[in-house]
């Protein structure tokens, strides 16, 4: 019970810090997330509100990473398991998402009514805390920004949420039908 209260307090402090960072001079540039062990940096201007994982209404015939829809402050939002979408692990069953998992709504200005399931919040990060990393091998999706390394040596991948919300694969939530069996 004490852990749950501590997590709620952390979430409240992060929300306050996000609001403060948006209203004052930019000290922190990113919200840091953990997705199946991958460090993800999301620019603050692309992030919306943070919510605890609540009830999700499944949507049939959708991709496994599309977990369903959730009522977030009276608005329906599609919920995407970010780690599963990125191919880092199989999709979680909605009821398997527990604390410290959170839903991060994409900023409403992007036009997307979507929230991302992330394994945990990892605080705020500033450019002064990071060193640029060379890009990894192979092609990268348009939403994948630069990679960064923090003082502890952890590599972080920046993701542009507006570009993610406009990505063709992200928008294609319908599951592909199995080919018909010929008899």
Backbone torsions as a table, in degrees:
resi	resn	phi	psi	omega
1	UNK	NA	-39.6	179.4
2	UNK	-63.7	-37.2	178.2
3	UNK	-63.7	-41.2	179.8
4	UNK	-62.5	-42.9	178.9
5	UNK	-65.3	-41.0	178.7
6	UNK	-63.3	-39.4	178.2
7	UNK	-67.0	-39.0	177.1
8	UNK	-64.2	-40.7	178.1
9	UNK	-63.9	-41.5	177.5
10	UNK	-61.4	-45.0	179.5
11	UNK	-61.0	-42.6	178.4
12	UNK	-62.4	-43.4	178.5
13	UNK	-64.7	-40.9	178.8
14	UNK	-64.0	-41.0	178.2
15	UNK	-62.2	-44.6	177.5
16	UNK	-61.2	-42.6	-179.2
17	UNK	-67.6	-35.8	175.5
18	UNK	-62.1	-45.2	179.4
19	UNK	-65.0	-41.9	178.6
20	UNK	-64.0	-42.4	-179.4
21	UNK	-64.4	-34.0	179.0
22	UNK	-73.0	-31.0	-174.8
23	UNK	-91.0	-22.4	-178.4
24	UNK	-108.1	-179.1	176.6
25	UNK	-56.4	142.6	-175.0
26	UNK	-73.6	109.6	172.5
27	UNK	-99.5	-54.7	177.2
28	UNK	-92.8	136.4	-178.9
29	UNK	-106.6	-20.9	-173.5
30	UNK	-133.2	151.9	165.0
31	UNK	-95.7	127.4	-178.6
32	UNK	-95.6	134.5	-177.7
33	UNK	-128.6	155.5	172.7
34	UNK	-115.4	125.5	178.9
35	UNK	-128.8	100.7	178.6
36	UNK	51.8	41.3	177.6
37	UNK	90.4	-13.6	177.6
38	UNK	-86.3	129.0	174.0
39	UNK	-80.2	126.1	-178.2
40	UNK	-121.4	133.4	175.4
41	UNK	-110.0	128.2	179.5
42	UNK	-117.5	121.8	176.8
43	UNK	-56.3	136.7	-176.0
44	UNK	-58.0	-35.3	-177.4
45	UNK	-68.7	-18.0	177.9
46	UNK	-92.9	-12.7	-176.5
47	UNK	-88.5	143.7	173.7
48	UNK	-103.5	-145.0	-179.5
49	UNK	-77.8	160.0	177.0
50	UNK	-109.4	133.7	-177.4
51	UNK	-129.2	150.1	168.7
52	UNK	-69.2	156.5	179.1
53	UNK	-75.4	120.7	179.4
54	UNK	-115.9	-162.2	-179.8
55	UNK	-63.5	136.7	176.9
56	UNK	-119.4	137.6	176.7
57	UNK	-96.0	113.3	-178.4
58	UNK	-64.8	151.0	177.0
59	UNK	-117.9	119.2	-178.0
60	UNK	-68.2	156.2	174.3
61	UNK	62.5	37.7	176.8
62	UNK	-119.3	167.4	177.3
63	UNK	-58.5	152.4	-178.1
64	UNK	-63.6	-29.5	-179.4
65	UNK	-77.8	-12.5	175.1
66	UNK	-89.2	106.2	-170.5
67	UNK	-81.2	-18.5	-179.7
68	UNK	135.3	-156.6	179.3
69	UNK	-120.1	150.4	179.8
70	UNK	-132.3	148.2	174.1
71	UNK	-89.9	108.2	179.4
72	UNK	-115.1	107.8	-177.8
73	UNK	54.0	41.8	175.2
74	UNK	85.6	-1.2	178.4
75	UNK	-114.2	141.5	177.2
76	UNK	-82.5	129.6	-179.8
77	UNK	-127.1	134.3	169.8
78	UNK	-69.7	142.5	-178.4
79	UNK	-117.0	124.8	-178.8
80	UNK	-115.1	129.9	173.1
81	UNK	-76.3	102.0	-173.0
82	UNK	-60.3	-43.5	-179.3
83	UNK	-62.2	-40.6	178.5
84	UNK	-68.8	-41.1	178.1
85	UNK	-59.7	-40.1	-179.8
86	UNK	-77.2	-4.5	178.7
87	UNK	80.0	20.5	-177.9
88	UNK	-83.5	-23.4	178.3
89	UNK	-166.1	165.2	174.1
90	UNK	-64.7	155.4	-179.7
91	UNK	-62.7	143.7	175.4
92	UNK	-81.4	147.5	168.0
93	UNK	-70.4	139.5	-176.8
94	UNK	-52.1	-36.9	-179.3
95	UNK	-74.2	-12.4	179.7
96	UNK	-83.2	-15.1	-179.7
97	UNK	-75.9	110.3	-177.0
98	UNK	-122.2	171.2	174.3
99	UNK	-52.9	137.0	10.7
100	UNK	-93.2	16.9	179.2
101	UNK	-59.0	147.1	-179.8
102	UNK	-140.3	161.0	171.6
103	UNK	-103.9	125.7	176.9
104	UNK	-109.2	111.4	178.2
105	UNK	-73.3	139.4	172.9
106	UNK	-75.2	141.3	-176.3
107	UNK	-51.1	131.1	-177.0
108	UNK	-59.2	-24.4	178.7
109	UNK	-63.0	-18.8	179.0
110	UNK	-76.1	-13.9	-177.8
111	UNK	85.3	-3.9	-179.7
112	UNK	-93.6	129.9	174.1
113	UNK	-100.4	75.3	-171.3
114	UNK	-140.4	148.9	174.1
115	UNK	-130.0	147.7	-180.0
116	UNK	-106.6	129.9	171.6
117	UNK	-80.7	122.2	176.8
118	UNK	-121.4	150.0	-176.1
119	UNK	-65.8	-39.1	176.4
120	UNK	-167.3	157.6	173.7
121	UNK	-86.8	142.9	-178.8
122	UNK	-121.7	18.1	174.7
123	UNK	95.9	-161.0	-179.6
124	UNK	-111.3	149.3	178.8
125	UNK	-132.3	148.4	177.5
126	UNK	-119.2	154.9	-179.5
127	UNK	-59.6	-30.7	-179.7
128	UNK	-65.2	-20.1	-179.5
129	UNK	-89.9	-4.5	-170.1
130	UNK	-124.0	154.9	172.9
131	UNK	-119.8	137.8	178.8
132	UNK	-64.6	144.9	178.0
133	UNK	-112.1	148.7	174.6
134	UNK	-67.1	148.8	179.4
135	UNK	-63.1	149.3	177.4
136	UNK	-72.3	169.5	-179.6
137	UNK	-72.4	157.7	173.8
138	UNK	85.2	171.8	-179.7
139	UNK	-70.3	152.3	-179.0
140	UNK	-126.6	144.4	176.8
141	UNK	-66.8	157.4	-177.4
142	UNK	-61.4	-26.0	-178.7
143	UNK	-80.7	-11.6	-179.3
144	UNK	-82.2	114.1	178.2
145	UNK	-88.2	-159.1	-179.8
146	UNK	-67.2	161.5	173.7
147	UNK	-102.9	148.1	-176.8
148	UNK	-133.5	155.1	175.6
149	UNK	-122.9	131.0	-179.9
150	UNK	-89.7	179.2	-178.3
151	UNK	-63.1	-22.1	178.0
152	UNK	-88.4	-1.0	179.2
153	UNK	90.3	1.3	179.9
154	UNK	-79.1	135.8	178.4
155	UNK	-90.6	137.3	-178.8
156	UNK	-122.9	136.9	176.9
157	UNK	-102.4	123.0	176.5
158	UNK	-81.4	137.7	178.2
159	UNK	-127.3	128.5	176.3
160	UNK	-86.2	109.7	-174.9
161	UNK	-66.5	-35.4	178.0
162	UNK	-64.7	-42.0	177.9
163	UNK	-67.7	-36.9	176.4
164	UNK	-61.4	-46.0	-178.4
165	UNK	-64.9	-21.2	178.9
166	UNK	-98.2	-3.8	-177.5
167	UNK	-66.6	134.7	-177.9
168	UNK	-57.1	-44.8	-178.4
169	UNK	-66.6	-36.5	178.8
170	UNK	-66.5	-35.7	-179.6
171	UNK	-78.5	-19.4	-177.1
172	UNK	-88.1	76.2	-175.9
173	UNK	-83.8	-14.7	-178.8
174	UNK	-67.6	133.8	177.5
175	UNK	-72.1	146.1	177.9
176	UNK	-78.3	133.3	179.6
177	UNK	-71.9	143.5	176.5
178	UNK	-69.1	143.7	178.5
179	UNK	-62.3	145.7	179.7
180	UNK	-68.3	142.1	179.2
181	UNK	-85.3	126.7	178.1
182	UNK	-83.8	135.8	178.5
183	UNK	-114.2	NA	NA
